Amino acid sequence: MADVTVTVNGETRTRSVEARKTLADFLRDDLDLTGTHLGCEHGVCGACTVIVDGRAVRSCLMLAVQAAGSEVTTIEGLAPGGELGTLQQAMRDSHSFQCGFCTPGFVMQATAFLEAHPDAQEREIREALSGNICRCTGYQGIIDGVLLAAQRNREIQRNREIQRGREGWAAEKDGAAGKAGRGERE
């Protein structure tokens, strides 16, 4: 047995595990985070995808001991307090999934991809998600959901930049008004 300490969804967790236990089994069995699904258990389907230190990984292929000291994000970590994130809401709005078994893996893969490629186009998204398998859909709804999330993320970023510009302008205006009120010149 080996003691493994991992930060999962922002919370540091320590457990004693067998050296051969996969990260997927550790998350599901030891931490009761069952949103990570096991499909093929060979790294082919992508249902078990989680984010480890900012990278999407197949948790069925990674040992829990290999994740020691890492930051791990599971599907549960994307909706703190039950609030859907931008990607999750966009996928819901796009009716991206049917049965839902593959959903966590697709969402985690897309989350990591959009973090690294916020301006991704359809072709790039298709390529990024090509390692995930869904047996129910024709994939177009999934792609549409990721495209919608990317668009919404860009709008959020643009609005933040506009707000920062307004705040900067207001601060400059207030500073100039303060100087004028004191008879100072710029």
MARMI-242723 format. One record per residue (C-alpha): residue number from 0; z, y, x. Coordinates in steps of 0.2 Angstrom, whole numbers. Example, Ala and Ser with C-alpha at 12.3 -4.5 7.8 and 13.67 -1.06 7.14 Angstrom:
MARMI-242723
  num     zz     yy     xx
    0     39    -22     62
    1     36     -5     68
***
This chain:
MARMI-242723
  num     zz     yy     xx
    0      0      0      0
    1     -4     18      6
    2      3     34     -1
    3    -11     45     -7
    4     -8     64    -10
    5    -23     72    -20
    6    -24     89    -29
    7    -32     84    -45
    8    -37     98    -57
    9    -25    110    -48
   10    -10     99    -48
   11     -4     89    -32
   12     -1     71    -36
   13      6     57    -25
   14      5     39    -28
   15      6     22    -18
   16    -11     13    -20
   17    -19     -2    -13
   18    -31      3      1
   19    -46     -5     -8
   20    -43      5    -25
   21    -57     16    -29
   22    -55     34    -34
   23    -61     30    -51
   24    -48     17    -54
   25    -35     29    -46
   26    -39     43    -58
   27    -40     31    -73
   28    -26     19    -70
   29    -13     29    -59
   30    -16     46    -66
   31    -21     42    -84
   32    -36     53    -82
   33    -48     43    -93
   34    -62     55    -95
   35    -70     48    -79
   36    -80     34    -85
   37    -85     18    -77
   38   -102     12    -80
   39   -111      1    -67
   40    -98      2    -54
   41   -112      2    -41
   42   -115     21    -40
   43   -131     20    -49
   44   -127     27    -67
   45   -117     43    -62
   46   -104     41    -77
   47    -90     41    -64
   48    -95     58    -56
   49    -81     69    -51
   50    -80     84    -39
   51    -72     82    -23
   52    -70     97    -12
   53    -84    106    -21
   54    -96     91    -20
   55   -101     79    -34
   56    -97     61    -29
   57    -97     44    -37
   58    -79     40    -39
   59    -83     21    -40
   60    -90     22    -23
   61    -76     32    -15
   62    -59     24    -11
   63    -43     33    -16
   64    -37     34      2
   65    -53     43      7
   66    -48     57     -6
   67    -31     60      2
   68    -29     78      5
   69    -44     83     -5
   70    -46     94    -21
   71    -53     83    -35
   72    -59     90    -52
   73    -62     78    -66
   74    -69     82    -83
   75    -51     86    -89
   76    -50    100    -77
   77    -65    109    -84
   78    -56    113   -100
   79    -39    119    -97
   80    -30    122   -113
   81    -44    113   -123
   82    -56    128   -121
   83    -73    123   -117
   84    -81    130   -101
   85    -98    139   -102
   86   -107    123    -97
   87    -98    112   -109
   88   -101    124   -124
   89   -120    126   -119
   90   -122    107   -119
   91   -113    106   -136
   92   -124    120   -143
   93   -139    111   -136
   94   -134     94   -144
   95   -136     87   -127
   96   -127     70   -130
   97   -126     57   -143
   98   -113     43   -139
   99   -104     53   -125
  100   -101     39   -113
  101   -112     47    -99
  102   -106     65   -104
  103    -92     67    -91
  104   -104     62    -77
  105   -118     73    -82
  106   -106     88    -84
  107    -98     86    -67
  108   -114     84    -59
  109   -121     99    -67
  110   -105    109    -64
  111   -107    106    -45
  112   -125    109    -45
  113   -124    126    -55
  114   -110    132    -43
  115   -122    130    -28
  116   -138    135    -37
  117   -134    148    -51
  118   -152    153    -53
  119   -159    135    -54
  120   -175    132    -64
  121   -179    117    -75
  122   -187    107    -61
  123   -172    109    -49
  124   -160    104    -63
  125   -171     89    -68
  126   -170     83    -49
  127   -151     87    -48
  128   -148     76    -63
  129   -160     62    -59
  130   -146     51    -52
  131   -137     51    -69
  132   -142     39    -83
  133   -141     41   -101
  134   -146     27   -113
  135   -146     37   -129
  136   -156     53   -126
  137   -173     58   -120
  138   -164     70   -107
  139   -172     86   -114
  140   -156     91   -123
  141   -146     88   -107
  142   -158     99    -97
  143   -159    112   -111
  144   -140    113   -111
  145   -139    116    -92
  146   -153    129    -93
  147   -143    138   -107
  148   -127    137    -96
  149   -136    144    -81
  150   -143    158    -92
  151   -125    162    -99
  152   -117    161    -82
  153   -130    174    -76
  154   -126    185    -91
  155   -108    184    -88
  156   -111    189    -69
  157   -122    203    -74
  158   -109    210    -86
  159    -95    209    -73
  160   -106    218    -61
  161   -110    232    -74
  162    -91    233    -78
  163    -87    234    -59
  164   -100    248    -58
  165    -92    257    -72
  166    -75    256    -65
  167    -81    262    -48
  168    -90    277    -57
  169    -74    281    -67
  170    -64    280    -51
  171    -76    292    -42
  172    -76    304    -57
  173    -57    304    -58
  174    -56    307    -39
  175    -68    322    -40
  176    -59    329    -55
  177    -43    328    -46
  178    -50    337    -31
  179    -58    350    -42
  180    -41    352    -52
  181    -33    356    -35
  182    -46    368    -30
  183    -53    356    -16
  184    -71    354    -11
  185    -80    338     -9
***
